[in-house]
């Protein structure tokens, strides 16, 4: 299969825009899940919405916010440091997103600090 160079340019622009959106995160530097969709009626977007519970305690614990923007369907997970940790052209489960976050060095440090704090109490 041969890909047209414009596809790579579009993907690069999406990643750059996701990176810039992450810089707009609140001062606390949150992780950002950017979901691009051509419309809110897009079947992939609807499926992605059904796979997420963004108001859950697990989202707050991981300091993860969701931003929706218009464009071709694409998901990008932006770490607190602003790097693109994961991207997909297909909907992904909440569990997969959390597993990616929990594998990040900064998140592992956060978990370690929480455990250390709980033992001190």
Biopython code that builds the backbone (N, CA, C, O; Angstrom):
import numpy as np
from Bio.PDB.StructureBuilder import StructureBuilder

atoms = [
    (1, "UNK", "N", (0.850, -1.171, 0.000)),
    (1, "UNK", "CA", (0.000, 0.000, 0.000)),
    (1, "UNK", "C", (0.897, 1.236, 0.000)),
    (1, "UNK", "O", (1.865, 1.296, 0.758)),
    (2, "UNK", "N", (0.593, 2.197, -0.822)),
    (2, "UNK", "CA", (1.390, 3.415, -0.944)),
    (2, "UNK", "C", (0.590, 4.587, -0.391)),
    (2, "UNK", "O", (-0.581, 4.762, -0.726)),
    (3, "UNK", "N", (1.223, 5.380, 0.447)),
    (3, "UNK", "CA", (0.555, 6.528, 1.045)),
    (3, "UNK", "C", (0.962, 7.800, 0.315)),
    (3, "UNK", "O", (2.121, 7.979, -0.062)),
    (4, "UNK", "N", (0.008, 8.657, 0.130)),
    (4, "UNK", "CA", (0.260, 9.950, -0.499)),
    (4, "UNK", "C", (0.972, 10.848, 0.513)),
    (4, "UNK", "O", (0.608, 10.850, 1.689)),
    (5, "UNK", "N", (1.978, 11.609, 0.080)),
    (5, "UNK", "CA", (2.713, 12.487, 1.010)),
    (5, "UNK", "C", (1.817, 13.443, 1.787)),
    (5, "UNK", "O", (2.167, 13.843, 2.897)),
    (6, "UNK", "N", (0.681, 13.814, 1.233)),
    (6, "UNK", "CA", (-0.230, 14.740, 1.928)),
    (6, "UNK", "C", (-0.774, 14.118, 3.208)),
    (6, "UNK", "O", (-1.061, 14.835, 4.167)),
    (7, "UNK", "N", (-0.920, 12.806, 3.239)),
    (7, "UNK", "CA", (-1.412, 12.128, 4.442)),
    (7, "UNK", "C", (-0.429, 12.354, 5.586)),
    (7, "UNK", "O", (-0.836, 12.642, 6.711)),
    (8, "UNK", "N", (0.868, 12.224, 5.296)),
    (8, "UNK", "CA", (1.871, 12.436, 6.332)),
    (8, "UNK", "C", (1.883, 13.894, 6.794)),
    (8, "UNK", "O", (2.099, 14.175, 7.973)),
    (9, "UNK", "N", (1.655, 14.809, 5.871)),
    (9, "UNK", "CA", (1.612, 16.223, 6.228)),
    (9, "UNK", "C", (0.408, 16.495, 7.138)),
    (9, "UNK", "O", (0.530, 17.223, 8.123)),
    (10, "UNK", "N", (-0.735, 15.923, 6.817)),
    (10, "UNK", "CA", (-1.940, 16.111, 7.633)),
    (10, "UNK", "C", (-1.722, 15.521, 9.020)),
    (10, "UNK", "O", (-2.060, 16.153, 10.021)),
    (11, "UNK", "N", (-1.156, 14.309, 9.091)),
    (11, "UNK", "CA", (-0.891, 13.700, 10.391)),
    (11, "UNK", "C", (0.074, 14.559, 11.210)),
    (11, "UNK", "O", (-0.115, 14.738, 12.413)),
    (12, "UNK", "N", (1.096, 15.081, 10.560)),
    (12, "UNK", "CA", (2.053, 15.951, 11.245)),
    (12, "UNK", "C", (1.381, 17.195, 11.790)),
    (12, "UNK", "O", (1.670, 17.618, 12.909)),
    (13, "UNK", "N", (0.484, 17.789, 11.010)),
    (13, "UNK", "CA", (-0.231, 18.986, 11.462)),
    (13, "UNK", "C", (-1.153, 18.666, 12.632)),
    (13, "UNK", "O", (-1.278, 19.464, 13.561)),
    (14, "UNK", "N", (-1.808, 17.490, 12.590)),
    (14, "UNK", "CA", (-2.672, 17.086, 13.699)),
    (14, "UNK", "C", (-1.866, 16.918, 14.986)),
    (14, "UNK", "O", (-2.295, 17.354, 16.055)),
    (15, "UNK", "N", (-0.713, 16.292, 14.878)),
    (15, "UNK", "CA", (0.135, 16.097, 16.055)),
    (15, "UNK", "C", (0.615, 17.453, 16.577)),
    (15, "UNK", "O", (0.626, 17.684, 17.786)),
    (16, "UNK", "N", (1.011, 18.347, 15.669)),
    (16, "UNK", "CA", (1.449, 19.680, 16.087)),
    (16, "UNK", "C", (0.314, 20.437, 16.769)),
    (16, "UNK", "O", (0.525, 21.071, 17.802)),
    (17, "UNK", "N", (-0.879, 20.375, 16.203)),
    (17, "UNK", "CA", (-2.013, 21.063, 16.815)),
    (17, "UNK", "C", (-2.342, 20.474, 18.178)),
    (17, "UNK", "O", (-2.656, 21.212, 19.112)),
    (18, "UNK", "N", (-2.275, 19.150, 18.304)),
    (18, "UNK", "CA", (-2.513, 18.515, 19.599)),
    (18, "UNK", "C", (-1.475, 18.985, 20.611)),
    (18, "UNK", "O", (-1.795, 19.233, 21.773)),
    (19, "UNK", "N", (-0.241, 19.106, 20.163)),
    (19, "UNK", "CA", (0.826, 19.591, 21.038)),
    (19, "UNK", "C", (0.539, 21.023, 21.492)),
    (19, "UNK", "O", (0.723, 21.357, 22.662)),
    (20, "UNK", "N", (0.095, 21.852, 20.574)),
    (20, "UNK", "CA", (-0.220, 23.239, 20.924)),
    (20, "UNK", "C", (-1.425, 23.330, 21.852)),
    (20, "UNK", "O", (-1.460, 24.182, 22.740)),
    (21, "UNK", "N", (-2.415, 22.456, 21.653)),
    (21, "UNK", "CA", (-3.568, 22.433, 22.547)),
    (21, "UNK", "C", (-3.146, 22.062, 23.960)),
    (21, "UNK", "O", (-3.681, 22.590, 24.935)),
    (22, "UNK", "N", (-2.192, 21.157, 24.065)),
    (22, "UNK", "CA", (-1.714, 20.749, 25.390)),
    (22, "UNK", "C", (-1.086, 21.926, 26.119)),
    (22, "UNK", "O", (-1.179, 22.016, 27.343)),
    (23, "UNK", "N", (-0.454, 22.820, 25.387)),
    (23, "UNK", "CA", (0.155, 23.993, 26.018)),
    (23, "UNK", "C", (-0.900, 24.958, 26.540)),
    (23, "UNK", "O", (-0.606, 25.804, 27.385)),
    (24, "UNK", "N", (-2.148, 24.833, 26.033)),
    (24, "UNK", "CA", (-3.242, 25.678, 26.502)),
    (24, "UNK", "C", (-3.915, 25.098, 27.739)),
    (24, "UNK", "O", (-4.865, 25.681, 28.261)),
    (25, "UNK", "N", (-3.423, 23.946, 28.213)),
    (25, "UNK", "CA", (-4.022, 23.302, 29.383)),
    (25, "UNK", "C", (-3.872, 24.223, 30.586)),
    (25, "UNK", "O", (-2.999, 25.090, 30.599)),
    (26, "UNK", "N", (-4.715, 24.043, 31.595)),
    (26, "UNK", "CA", (-4.613, 24.877, 32.777)),
    (26, "UNK", "C", (-3.212, 24.853, 33.379)),
    (26, "UNK", "O", (-2.416, 23.960, 33.089)),
    (27, "UNK", "N", (-2.921, 25.839, 34.217)),
    (27, "UNK", "CA", (-1.600, 26.008, 34.791)),
    (27, "UNK", "C", (-1.104, 24.734, 35.473)),
    (27, "UNK", "O", (0.104, 24.498, 35.499)),
    (28, "UNK", "N", (-1.972, 23.924, 36.012)),
    (28, "UNK", "CA", (-1.583, 22.701, 36.717)),
    (28, "UNK", "C", (-0.950, 21.672, 35.786)),
    (28, "UNK", "O", (-0.477, 20.633, 36.246)),
    (29, "UNK", "N", (-0.936, 21.945, 34.495)),
    (29, "UNK", "CA", (-0.363, 21.036, 33.501)),
    (29, "UNK", "C", (-1.036, 19.673, 33.566)),
    (29, "UNK", "O", (-0.544, 18.749, 34.214)),
    (30, "UNK", "N", (-2.124, 19.572, 32.910)),
    (30, "UNK", "CA", (-2.862, 18.322, 32.866)),
    (30, "UNK", "C", (-2.491, 17.530, 31.621)),
    (30, "UNK", "O", (-1.913, 18.061, 30.673)),
    (31, "UNK", "N", (-2.827, 16.277, 31.647)),
    (31, "UNK", "CA", (-2.734, 15.466, 30.436)),
    (31, "UNK", "C", (-3.979, 15.784, 29.613)),
    (31, "UNK", "O", (-5.047, 16.048, 30.165)),
    (32, "UNK", "N", (-3.835, 15.757, 28.299)),
    (32, "UNK", "CA", (-4.954, 16.129, 27.434)),
    (32, "UNK", "C", (-5.204, 15.021, 26.418)),
    (32, "UNK", "O", (-4.280, 14.553, 25.752)),
    (33, "UNK", "N", (-6.451, 14.612, 26.309)),
    (33, "UNK", "CA", (-6.873, 13.685, 25.270)),
    (33, "UNK", "C", (-7.595, 14.528, 24.226)),
    (33, "UNK", "O", (-8.702, 15.009, 24.470)),
    (34, "UNK", "N", (-6.978, 14.705, 23.079)),
    (34, "UNK", "CA", (-7.563, 15.515, 22.008)),
    (34, "UNK", "C", (-8.288, 14.577, 21.055)),
    (34, "UNK", "O", (-7.704, 13.629, 20.528)),
    (35, "UNK", "N", (-9.566, 14.856, 20.844)),
    (35, "UNK", "CA", (-10.353, 14.059, 19.901)),
    (35, "UNK", "C", (-10.767, 14.986, 18.767)),
    (35, "UNK", "O", (-11.511, 15.944, 18.975)),
    (36, "UNK", "N", (-10.280, 14.692, 17.566)),
    (36, "UNK", "CA", (-10.681, 15.440, 16.379)),
    (36, "UNK", "C", (-11.784, 14.655, 15.699)),
    (36, "UNK", "O", (-11.714, 13.430, 15.594)),
    (37, "UNK", "N", (-12.792, 15.355, 15.244)),
    (37, "UNK", "CA", (-13.907, 14.677, 14.577)),
    (37, "UNK", "C", (-14.496, 15.587, 13.510)),
    (37, "UNK", "O", (-14.581, 16.800, 13.704)),
    (38, "UNK", "N", (-14.904, 15.007, 12.382)),
    (38, "UNK", "CA", (-15.513, 15.832, 11.344)),
    (38, "UNK", "C", (-16.881, 16.385, 11.770)),
    (38, "UNK", "O", (-17.298, 17.454, 11.323)),
    (39, "UNK", "N", (-17.566, 15.638, 12.638)),
    (39, "UNK", "CA", (-18.850, 16.112, 13.164)),
    (39, "UNK", "C", (-19.178, 15.330, 14.428)),
    (39, "UNK", "O", (-18.657, 14.237, 14.649)),
    (40, "UNK", "N", (-20.038, 15.898, 15.245)),
    (40, "UNK", "CA", (-20.420, 15.214, 16.487)),
    (40, "UNK", "C", (-21.336, 14.025, 16.200)),
    (40, "UNK", "O", (-21.649, 13.250, 17.104)),
    (41, "UNK", "N", (-21.769, 13.878, 14.940)),
    (41, "UNK", "CA", (-22.597, 12.739, 14.545)),
    (41, "UNK", "C", (-21.759, 11.626, 13.910)),
    (41, "UNK", "O", (-22.294, 10.579, 13.544)),
    (42, "UNK", "N", (-20.457, 11.847, 13.779)),
    (42, "UNK", "CA", (-19.573, 10.847, 13.176)),
    (42, "UNK", "C", (-19.631, 9.558, 14.003)),
    (42, "UNK", "O", (-19.499, 9.619, 15.225)),
    (43, "UNK", "N", (-19.823, 8.400, 13.374)),
    (43, "UNK", "CA", (-19.937, 7.141, 14.117)),
    (43, "UNK", "C", (-18.710, 6.832, 14.986)),
    (43, "UNK", "O", (-18.853, 6.284, 16.078)),
    (44, "UNK", "N", (-17.521, 7.175, 14.516)),
    (44, "UNK", "CA", (-16.313, 6.923, 15.325)),
    (44, "UNK", "C", (-16.303, 7.811, 16.560)),
    (44, "UNK", "O", (-15.900, 7.374, 17.638)),
    (45, "UNK", "N", (-16.745, 9.053, 16.409)),
    (45, "UNK", "CA", (-16.814, 9.957, 17.551)),
    (45, "UNK", "C", (-17.844, 9.459, 18.565)),
    (45, "UNK", "O", (-17.592, 9.461, 19.770)),
    (46, "UNK", "N", (-18.998, 9.037, 18.070)),
    (46, "UNK", "CA", (-20.035, 8.513, 18.968)),
    (46, "UNK", "C", (-19.544, 7.270, 19.707)),
    (46, "UNK", "O", (-19.818, 7.094, 20.894)),
    (47, "UNK", "N", (-18.815, 6.408, 18.990)),
    (47, "UNK", "CA", (-18.273, 5.208, 19.637)),
    (47, "UNK", "C", (-17.238, 5.619, 20.690)),
    (47, "UNK", "O", (-17.221, 5.071, 21.792)),
    (48, "UNK", "N", (-16.378, 6.582, 20.349)),
    (48, "UNK", "CA", (-15.366, 7.025, 21.296)),
    (48, "UNK", "C", (-16.012, 7.604, 22.546)),
    (48, "UNK", "O", (-15.558, 7.347, 23.660)),
    (49, "UNK", "N", (-17.069, 8.382, 22.362)),
    (49, "UNK", "CA", (-17.782, 8.946, 23.515)),
    (49, "UNK", "C", (-18.322, 7.834, 24.406)),
    (49, "UNK", "O", (-18.262, 7.930, 25.632)),
    (50, "UNK", "N", (-18.848, 6.785, 23.791)),
    (50, "UNK", "CA", (-19.412, 5.694, 24.590)),
    (50, "UNK", "C", (-18.332, 4.917, 25.345)),
    (50, "UNK", "O", (-18.626, 4.265, 26.347)),
    (51, "UNK", "N", (-17.085, 4.984, 24.871)),
    (51, "UNK", "CA", (-15.983, 4.266, 25.511)),
    (51, "UNK", "C", (-15.335, 5.061, 26.652)),
    (51, "UNK", "O", (-14.507, 4.527, 27.390)),
    (52, "UNK", "N", (-15.712, 6.325, 26.793)),
    (52, "UNK", "CA", (-15.099, 7.191, 27.805)),
    (52, "UNK", "C", (-16.102, 7.620, 28.862)),
    (52, "UNK", "O", (-17.300, 7.728, 28.599)),
    (53, "UNK", "N", (-15.594, 7.862, 30.053)),
    (53, "UNK", "CA", (-16.378, 8.455, 31.143)),
    (53, "UNK", "C", (-15.525, 9.586, 31.722)),
    (53, "UNK", "O", (-14.993, 9.448, 32.824)),
    (54, "UNK", "N", (-15.383, 10.723, 30.984)),
    (54, "UNK", "CA", (-14.422, 11.760, 31.360)),
    (54, "UNK", "C", (-14.658, 12.436, 32.705)),
    (54, "UNK", "O", (-13.778, 13.148, 33.190)),
    (55, "UNK", "N", (-15.785, 12.240, 33.302)),
    (55, "UNK", "CA", (-16.024, 12.855, 34.612)),
    (55, "UNK", "C", (-15.753, 11.884, 35.748)),
    (55, "UNK", "O", (-16.069, 12.162, 36.905)),
    (56, "UNK", "N", (-15.171, 10.752, 35.412)),
    (56, "UNK", "CA", (-14.924, 9.732, 36.427)),
    (56, "UNK", "C", (-13.755, 10.124, 37.320)),
    (56, "UNK", "O", (-12.942, 10.980, 36.972)),
    (57, "UNK", "N", (-13.693, 9.486, 38.466)),
    (57, "UNK", "CA", (-12.592, 9.717, 39.402)),
    (57, "UNK", "C", (-11.265, 9.313, 38.764)),
    (57, "UNK", "O", (-10.233, 9.915, 39.057)),
    (58, "UNK", "N", (-11.279, 8.302, 37.897)),
    (58, "UNK", "CA", (-10.057, 7.839, 37.247)),
    (58, "UNK", "C", (-9.469, 8.935, 36.349)),
    (58, "UNK", "O", (-8.247, 9.058, 36.253)),
    (59, "UNK", "N", (-10.311, 9.724, 35.697)),
    (59, "UNK", "CA", (-9.832, 10.846, 34.880)),
    (59, "UNK", "C", (-9.210, 11.916, 35.778)),
    (59, "UNK", "O", (-8.141, 12.447, 35.477)),
    (60, "UNK", "N", (-9.888, 12.224, 36.879)),
    (60, "UNK", "CA", (-9.362, 13.241, 37.813)),
    (60, "UNK", "C", (-8.047, 12.770, 38.427)),
    (60, "UNK", "O", (-7.097, 13.544, 38.539)),
    (61, "UNK", "N", (-7.997, 11.506, 38.820)),
    (61, "UNK", "CA", (-6.786, 10.955, 39.431)),
    (61, "UNK", "C", (-5.593, 11.061, 38.485)),
    (61, "UNK", "O", (-4.472, 11.314, 38.925)),
    (62, "UNK", "N", (-5.827, 10.870, 37.200)),
    (62, "UNK", "CA", (-4.757, 10.931, 36.203)),
    (62, "UNK", "C", (-4.581, 12.335, 35.639)),
    (62, "UNK", "O", (-3.761, 12.555, 34.748)),
    (63, "UNK", "N", (-5.352, 13.280, 36.160)),
    (63, "UNK", "CA", (-5.304, 14.674, 35.711)),
    (63, "UNK", "C", (-5.444, 14.757, 34.191)),
    (63, "UNK", "O", (-4.645, 15.397, 33.507)),
    (64, "UNK", "N", (-6.480, 14.094, 33.690)),
    (64, "UNK", "CA", (-6.728, 13.988, 32.256)),
    (64, "UNK", "C", (-7.984, 14.764, 31.891)),
    (64, "UNK", "O", (-9.043, 14.574, 32.488)),
    (65, "UNK", "N", (-7.850, 15.637, 30.906)),
    (65, "UNK", "CA", (-8.996, 16.367, 30.379)),
    (65, "UNK", "C", (-9.172, 15.988, 28.905)),
    (65, "UNK", "O", (-8.223, 15.574, 28.239)),
    (66, "UNK", "N", (-10.387, 16.136, 28.421)),
    (66, "UNK", "CA", (-10.703, 15.816, 27.037)),
    (66, "UNK", "C", (-11.037, 17.113, 26.311)),
    (66, "UNK", "O", (-11.827, 17.924, 26.792)),
    (67, "UNK", "N", (-10.430, 17.292, 25.158)),
    (67, "UNK", "CA", (-10.736, 18.434, 24.300)),
    (67, "UNK", "C", (-11.185, 17.885, 22.955)),
    (67, "UNK", "O", (-10.556, 16.985, 22.400)),
    (68, "UNK", "N", (-12.270, 18.431, 22.440)),
    (68, "UNK", "CA", (-12.803, 18.011, 21.148)),
    (68, "UNK", "C", (-12.609, 19.156, 20.174)),
    (68, "UNK", "O", (-12.893, 20.312, 20.485)),
    (69, "UNK", "N", (-12.120, 18.816, 18.992)),
    (69, "UNK", "CA", (-11.936, 19.830, 17.956)),
    (69, "UNK", "C", (-12.410, 19.268, 16.628)),
    (69, "UNK", "O", (-12.620, 18.063, 16.492)),
    (70, "UNK", "N", (-12.570, 20.121, 15.681)),
    (70, "UNK", "CA", (-13.065, 19.680, 14.392)),
    (70, "UNK", "C", (-11.902, 19.298, 13.479)),
    (70, "UNK", "O", (-10.828, 19.897, 13.535)),
    (71, "UNK", "N", (-12.130, 18.307, 12.653)),
    (71, "UNK", "CA", (-11.115, 17.803, 11.725)),
    (71, "UNK", "C", (-11.349, 16.336, 11.447)),
    (71, "UNK", "O", (-12.357, 15.769, 11.870)),
    (72, "UNK", "N", (-10.415, 15.718, 10.733)),
    (72, "UNK", "CA", (-10.519, 14.276, 10.481)),
    (72, "UNK", "C", (-10.469, 13.541, 11.804)),
    (72, "UNK", "O", (-9.826, 14.003, 12.746)),
    (73, "UNK", "N", (-11.154, 12.379, 11.890)),
    (73, "UNK", "CA", (-11.175, 11.657, 13.153)),
    (73, "UNK", "C", (-9.764, 11.236, 13.533)),
    (73, "UNK", "O", (-9.050, 10.601, 12.756)),
    (74, "UNK", "N", (-9.385, 11.608, 14.747)),
    (74, "UNK", "CA", (-8.047, 11.311, 15.252)),
    (74, "UNK", "C", (-8.053, 11.522, 16.757)),
    (74, "UNK", "O", (-8.720, 12.423, 17.265)),
    (75, "UNK", "N", (-7.300, 10.682, 17.467)),
    (75, "UNK", "CA", (-7.170, 10.817, 18.917)),
    (75, "UNK", "C", (-5.694, 10.990, 19.228)),
    (75, "UNK", "O", (-4.853, 10.272, 18.687)),
    (76, "UNK", "N", (-5.379, 11.938, 20.096)),
    (76, "UNK", "CA", (-3.993, 12.126, 20.529)),
    (76, "UNK", "C", (-3.978, 12.312, 22.044)),
    (76, "UNK", "O", (-4.738, 13.112, 22.590)),
    (77, "UNK", "N", (-3.115, 11.571, 22.704)),
    (77, "UNK", "CA", (-2.919, 11.706, 24.140)),
    (77, "UNK", "C", (-1.644, 12.512, 24.347)),
    (77, "UNK", "O", (-0.564, 12.112, 23.913)),
    (78, "UNK", "N", (-1.785, 13.650, 25.014)),
    (78, "UNK", "CA", (-0.665, 14.553, 25.244)),
    (78, "UNK", "C", (-0.277, 14.469, 26.716)),
    (78, "UNK", "O", (-1.113, 14.667, 27.598)),
    (79, "UNK", "N", (0.985, 14.176, 26.974)),
    (79, "UNK", "CA", (1.474, 14.097, 28.342)),
    (79, "UNK", "C", (1.602, 15.473, 28.972)),
    (79, "UNK", "O", (1.503, 16.488, 28.281)),
    (80, "UNK", "N", (1.819, 15.512, 30.274)),
    (80, "UNK", "CA", (1.985, 16.777, 30.992)),
    (80, "UNK", "C", (3.171, 17.576, 30.471)),
    (80, "UNK", "O", (3.194, 18.803, 30.568)),
    (81, "UNK", "N", (4.144, 16.883, 29.925)),
    (81, "UNK", "CA", (5.318, 17.573, 29.398)),
    (81, "UNK", "C", (5.109, 18.067, 27.972)),
    (81, "UNK", "O", (6.010, 18.656, 27.376)),
    (82, "UNK", "N", (3.906, 17.821, 27.421)),
    (82, "UNK", "CA", (3.568, 18.331, 26.094)),
    (82, "UNK", "C", (3.876, 17.392, 24.945)),
    (82, "UNK", "O", (3.603, 17.732, 23.794)),
    (83, "UNK", "N", (4.442, 16.213, 25.219)),
    (83, "UNK", "CA", (4.729, 15.298, 24.119)),
    (83, "UNK", "C", (3.507, 14.456, 23.777)),
    (83, "UNK", "O", (2.650, 14.207, 24.625)),
    (84, "UNK", "N", (3.441, 14.023, 22.526)),
    (84, "UNK", "CA", (2.349, 13.154, 22.086)),
    (84, "UNK", "C", (2.720, 11.735, 22.505)),
    (84, "UNK", "O", (3.639, 11.132, 21.951)),
    (85, "UNK", "N", (1.997, 11.215, 23.486)),
    (85, "UNK", "CA", (2.303, 9.903, 24.040)),
    (85, "UNK", "C", (1.644, 8.781, 23.253)),
    (85, "UNK", "O", (2.106, 7.641, 23.286)),
    (86, "UNK", "N", (0.567, 9.101, 22.547)),
    (86, "UNK", "CA", (-0.190, 8.069, 21.841)),
    (86, "UNK", "C", (-1.110, 8.758, 20.852)),
    (86, "UNK", "O", (-1.625, 9.842, 21.124)),
    (87, "UNK", "N", (-1.317, 8.128, 19.701)),
    (87, "UNK", "CA", (-2.312, 8.645, 18.761)),
    (87, "UNK", "C", (-2.952, 7.474, 18.033)),
    (87, "UNK", "O", (-2.353, 6.409, 17.884)),
    (88, "UNK", "N", (-4.166, 7.690, 17.590)),
    (88, "UNK", "CA", (-4.907, 6.632, 16.903)),
    (88, "UNK", "C", (-5.891, 7.255, 15.924)),
    (88, "UNK", "O", (-6.405, 8.350, 16.149)),
    (89, "UNK", "N", (-6.140, 6.548, 14.848)),
    (89, "UNK", "CA", (-7.147, 6.966, 13.868)),
    (89, "UNK", "C", (-8.471, 6.245, 14.133)),
    (89, "UNK", "O", (-9.458, 6.473, 13.434)),
    (90, "UNK", "N", (-8.487, 5.375, 15.144)),
    (90, "UNK", "CA", (-9.678, 4.605, 15.504)),
    (90, "UNK", "C", (-10.024, 4.853, 16.970)),
    (90, "UNK", "O", (-9.145, 5.213, 17.754)),
    (91, "UNK", "N", (-11.285, 4.667, 17.356)),
    (91, "UNK", "CA", (-11.650, 4.807, 18.769)),
    (91, "UNK", "C", (-10.846, 3.835, 19.641)),
    (91, "UNK", "O", (-10.509, 2.730, 19.214)),
    (92, "UNK", "N", (-10.551, 4.265, 20.860)),
    (92, "UNK", "CA", (-9.806, 3.423, 21.806)),
    (92, "UNK", "C", (-10.562, 3.361, 23.125)),
    (92, "UNK", "O", (-11.331, 4.263, 23.459)),
    (93, "UNK", "N", (-10.335, 2.288, 23.866)),
    (93, "UNK", "CA", (-11.037, 2.122, 25.131)),
    (93, "UNK", "C", (-10.403, 2.985, 26.214)),
    (93, "UNK", "O", (-9.239, 3.374, 26.130)),
    (94, "UNK", "N", (-11.194, 3.264, 27.212)),
    (94, "UNK", "CA", (-10.713, 4.010, 28.367)),
    (94, "UNK", "C", (-9.561, 3.251, 29.025)),
    (94, "UNK", "O", (-8.578, 3.853, 29.456)),
    (95, "UNK", "N", (-9.692, 1.931, 29.098)),
    (95, "UNK", "CA", (-8.646, 1.105, 29.694)),
    (95, "UNK", "C", (-7.318, 1.235, 28.958)),
    (95, "UNK", "O", (-6.260, 1.288, 29.585)),
    (96, "UNK", "N", (-7.371, 1.284, 27.635)),
    (96, "UNK", "CA", (-6.146, 1.439, 26.841)),
    (96, "UNK", "C", (-5.502, 2.801, 27.095)),
    (96, "UNK", "O", (-4.280, 2.901, 27.206)),
    (97, "UNK", "N", (-6.312, 3.833, 27.186)),
    (97, "UNK", "CA", (-5.794, 5.178, 27.466)),
    (97, "UNK", "C", (-5.156, 5.206, 28.848)),
    (97, "UNK", "O", (-4.057, 5.735, 29.014)),
    (98, "UNK", "N", (-5.838, 4.640, 29.838)),
    (98, "UNK", "CA", (-5.303, 4.634, 31.201)),
    (98, "UNK", "C", (-4.008, 3.822, 31.285)),
    (98, "UNK", "O", (-3.076, 4.208, 31.990)),
    (99, "UNK", "N", (-3.951, 2.703, 30.569)),
    (99, "UNK", "CA", (-2.733, 1.884, 30.578)),
    (99, "UNK", "C", (-1.561, 2.674, 30.010)),
    (99, "UNK", "O", (-0.445, 2.587, 30.520)),
    (100, "UNK", "N", (-1.811, 3.437, 28.964)),
    (100, "UNK", "CA", (-0.749, 4.265, 28.367)),
    (100, "UNK", "C", (-0.296, 5.333, 29.356)),
    (100, "UNK", "O", (0.900, 5.576, 29.512)),
    (101, "UNK", "N", (-1.257, 5.969, 30.022)),
    (101, "UNK", "CA", (-0.911, 7.006, 31.000)),
    (101, "UNK", "C", (-0.135, 6.387, 32.160)),
    (101, "UNK", "O", (0.899, 6.914, 32.573)),
    (102, "UNK", "N", (-0.631, 5.278, 32.678)),
    (102, "UNK", "CA", (-0.007, 4.653, 33.847)),
    (102, "UNK", "C", (1.400, 4.138, 33.550)),
    (102, "UNK", "O", (2.179, 3.913, 34.477)),
    (103, "UNK", "N", (1.734, 3.951, 32.285)),
    (103, "UNK", "CA", (3.078, 3.522, 31.900)),
    (103, "UNK", "C", (4.047, 4.702, 31.753)),
    (103, "UNK", "O", (5.255, 4.501, 31.632)),
    (104, "UNK", "N", (3.520, 5.926, 31.764)),
    (104, "UNK", "CA", (4.368, 7.113, 31.612)),
    (104, "UNK", "C", (5.224, 7.304, 32.870)),
    (104, "UNK", "O", (4.731, 7.124, 33.984)),
    (105, "UNK", "N", (6.489, 7.665, 32.702)),
    (105, "UNK", "CA", (7.363, 7.870, 33.868)),
    (105, "UNK", "C", (6.805, 8.875, 34.883)),
    (105, "UNK", "O", (6.884, 8.639, 36.089)),
    (106, "UNK", "N", (6.251, 9.977, 34.413)),
    (106, "UNK", "CA", (5.725, 10.977, 35.338)),
    (106, "UNK", "C", (4.554, 10.408, 36.140)),
    (106, "UNK", "O", (4.428, 10.680, 37.334)),
    (107, "UNK", "N", (3.704, 9.625, 35.489)),
    (107, "UNK", "CA", (2.560, 9.012, 36.185)),
    (107, "UNK", "C", (3.047, 7.974, 37.188)),
    (107, "UNK", "O", (2.507, 7.885, 38.291)),
    (108, "UNK", "N", (4.055, 7.191, 36.826)),
    (108, "UNK", "CA", (4.598, 6.211, 37.775)),
    (108, "UNK", "C", (5.147, 6.920, 39.015)),
    (108, "UNK", "O", (4.999, 6.432, 40.136)),
    (109, "UNK", "N", (5.780, 8.070, 38.802)),
    (109, "UNK", "CA", (6.267, 8.865, 39.940)),
    (109, "UNK", "C", (5.103, 9.353, 40.801)),
    (109, "UNK", "O", (5.186, 9.340, 42.029)),
    (110, "UNK", "N", (4.019, 9.782, 40.156)),
    (110, "UNK", "CA", (2.841, 10.243, 40.895)),
    (110, "UNK", "C", (2.268, 9.110, 41.750)),
    (110, "UNK", "O", (1.925, 9.320, 42.913)),
    (111, "UNK", "N", (2.168, 7.926, 41.179)),
    (111, "UNK", "CA", (1.638, 6.765, 41.908)),
    (111, "UNK", "C", (2.546, 6.451, 43.096)),
    (111, "UNK", "O", (2.071, 6.198, 44.203)),
    (112, "UNK", "N", (3.847, 6.471, 42.854)),
    (112, "UNK", "CA", (4.812, 6.192, 43.920)),
    (112, "UNK", "C", (4.667, 7.212, 45.055)),
    (112, "UNK", "O", (4.684, 6.841, 46.229)),
    (113, "UNK", "N", (4.527, 8.474, 44.712)),
    (113, "UNK", "CA", (4.369, 9.525, 45.725)),
    (113, "UNK", "C", (3.065, 9.347, 46.506)),
    (113, "UNK", "O", (3.034, 9.551, 47.720)),
    (114, "UNK", "N", (1.993, 8.969, 45.811)),
    (114, "UNK", "CA", (0.712, 8.737, 46.487)),
    (114, "UNK", "C", (0.834, 7.570, 47.466)),
    (114, "UNK", "O", (0.344, 7.650, 48.593)),
    (115, "UNK", "N", (1.481, 6.495, 47.043)),
    (115, "UNK", "CA", (1.648, 5.331, 47.921)),
    (115, "UNK", "C", (2.515, 5.689, 49.119)),
    (115, "UNK", "O", (2.234, 5.266, 50.241)),
    (116, "UNK", "N", (3.546, 6.451, 48.890)),
    (116, "UNK", "CA", (4.441, 6.878, 49.956)),
    (116, "UNK", "C", (3.694, 7.750, 50.954)),
    (116, "UNK", "O", (3.884, 7.619, 52.163)),
    (117, "UNK", "N", (2.850, 8.635, 50.454)),
    (117, "UNK", "CA", (2.051, 9.523, 51.299)),
    (117, "UNK", "C", (1.032, 8.725, 52.129)),
    (117, "UNK", "O", (0.820, 9.016, 53.306)),
    (118, "UNK", "N", (0.403, 7.715, 51.502)),
    (118, "UNK", "CA", (-0.584, 6.894, 52.214)),
    (118, "UNK", "C", (0.065, 6.075, 53.328)),
    (118, "UNK", "O", (-0.540, 5.880, 54.382)),
    (119, "UNK", "N", (1.283, 5.596, 53.106)),
    (119, "UNK", "CA", (1.988, 4.828, 54.132)),
    (119, "UNK", "C", (2.367, 5.722, 55.305)),
    (119, "UNK", "O", (2.422, 5.266, 56.447)),
    (120, "UNK", "N", (2.629, 6.995, 55.022)),
    (120, "UNK", "CA", (3.015, 7.932, 56.083)),
    (120, "UNK", "C", (1.835, 8.265, 56.991)),
    (120, "UNK", "O", (2.023, 8.640, 58.148)),
    (121, "UNK", "N", (0.620, 8.128, 56.465)),
    (121, "UNK", "CA", (-0.594, 8.462, 57.251)),
    (121, "UNK", "C", (-0.923, 7.380, 58.194)),
    (121, "UNK", "O", (-1.902, 7.481, 58.932)),
]
sb = StructureBuilder()
sb.init_structure("model")
sb.init_model(0)
sb.init_chain("A")
sb.init_seg("    ")
for serial, (resi, resn, name, xyz) in enumerate(atoms, 1):
    if name == "N":
        sb.init_residue(resn, " ", resi, " ")
    sb.init_atom(name, np.array(xyz, "f"), 0.0, 1.0, " ", f" {name:<3s}", serial, name[0])
structure = sb.get_structure()
